[in-house]
Amino acid sequence: MKHYSAEEWSAFYRKEENLDLLAMEDHLLECDQCLELFLLAVEQGDLKSIEQRIPADFNRKTSQMLQGPVVLELPRKDFRPRWLAANYVAAAILTVMLMGGGVFQTLALKASEVPVRHPSSYSQKINSFLSSWPEQLKDSTWGRIDKLHTLDGKEVKR
């Protein structure tokens, strides 16, 4: 079995045309020794382009970061959804559209035309409650105030 040199593998990596690329490719599948040489050639070929991407002060910045305190910051969860304002705007637009179209007015008119089926005694109870509630509220309030001044039926001195 013929083995190739590191220079030949570098040329293979650069895809130079004077080589038998198919034979070398087949050889890589069978020979671990040449595969290692090829991977080394790939590393050497990519090393220059990688070095150009790394800034000159990379080592200094990295060592400073490693020597400093390690602070782990957990990402904050925003409990207020960002789309909340959009929902309010959409609701306001929909309300204005419905009001402008007369939908609410039509519903109010239709609701006022619906007959109320209550017995007359129910109406009398409602009317009597509405006319007497201020008096009931006054009596209830004075009764509670009187209870504050007495303890077990005896008046408390201030």
N, C-alpha and C positions, 0 to 999 in steps of 0.2 A: 504494500500500500504506500503510495507516494504522499508525503506530508508537505504542507506548504509553510513558508516562513511568515514571520510577523509582518514583513514589508508587503508580501503578497496579499495577506488578509487585509491590510490597510488599503491596498489598491482595490481589492474586492469590495470593501466597504464604500469607497469612493466611486465604485462602478466604472472603473477604467475599461476601455473597450479592447485592449490587447490581451485580456485574460479569457480563459474558458470559464465563464461564470456558471454555467449549468453543471460542469464537472465539479467545480469547487463547492457549489451548493449541495450536491449529492454527497460530497466528502464530509461536509459539516454534519450531515445526518448520521454518519457512521463513526466519526472520530472525535472523541471527547477532548483529546489533546489540542487538536486544531480548533475546536469550538472555543476553548479557553483563550487561544491566541486571537481568534476573531473578536470575542467579547472585549478583550483588552484593546484591540484596535478601535472598536466602537467607542470605548471609554476615552481613548486618546483623541479620537476625532471630535467627539462632542465636548471634550474638556475645554477647548479654546472658546467655543461659543458660549459655554456655561460661564466661564470666567469673565466674559464680556458683560454678562447680565448682572453679575454680582457687584454692588457698589464697593468703592475702595474702603469705606469706613464700616463695612459689615461686621468685621471681627470686633472692632471696638464697641460698636453699639450692642452687639450680641452679648459680649462679656459684661457690659454695664447692666444689661437687663437681667442677666443671670445672677449678678451679685446683689441686686436690689431686692427689696421685699416682694414676695409673691402675693398679689392681691387677686382673689377670685371674685369677679363680679357676676352675680346672677342676673340674667336679663329681667328687666322689670316688665310686669304684665300690665298693660293699660286696661283697667277695668271699665273705662268708659269707651264703648265702641266708637270708632271714628265715624261710622255711618249714622250715628244717632242724630246729628244735625241734619243730615240728608233726609232722614225719615220725617223730622219735624217740618222741613221745607216742603216735602211732598204732601204731607197732611194739610198744610196751610194752602197749598195750591189747589188741592182737591176740594177743600172747603170753599174757597173763593169761587171755584168753577161751579160747584153745586148751588151756592147762593146766587151767583149771577144767572144761572139757568133757571132759577125759581123752584128748584126741587124742594127745598125746605118749606117755602111758602105753600106749595101745593100740598105737601104732607100735612101741614098745620090746618089747612082748610078742610082736607079730607077727614082729619081726626076730629075736627069740631062738628062735622056732620054725622059722626057715629052716634047713634042714640045710646044714652046711658040707661041701663036697666037696673035701677035700684028701687026698692020699695020706698014709699013716701015716709015711712018711719025712719029710714036711714038718712034721708035728707033732713028731717027734723032734728035728728041727733047731731048731725054735722053743724047745722045752723045754731043749735043751742050751745054746742061746744065753742064755736067760733065767737059767739057773743059773750060767753062767760069766762073765757080763759084768762083774761087779764085779772079778773077778780080772784080766780082760783090761784093764780101765780102770786098775787099779793098776800093772800091768806097763808099759803104754803111758806113763803119767805119769812113772814112775821113769826110764824110758828117755829121755824128753825132758829131764828134769832133769839126767841124767848128760851128755847132749850139750851142755848149757849150760856145764858145767865143763871141757869139753875143746875144743881147737881143733886140727883136723887130727890127731886121735888123741892129742894131748899135753895134759896137764893144765895149766890156766891158773891161775897164782898170783894170789891176791887182794891 
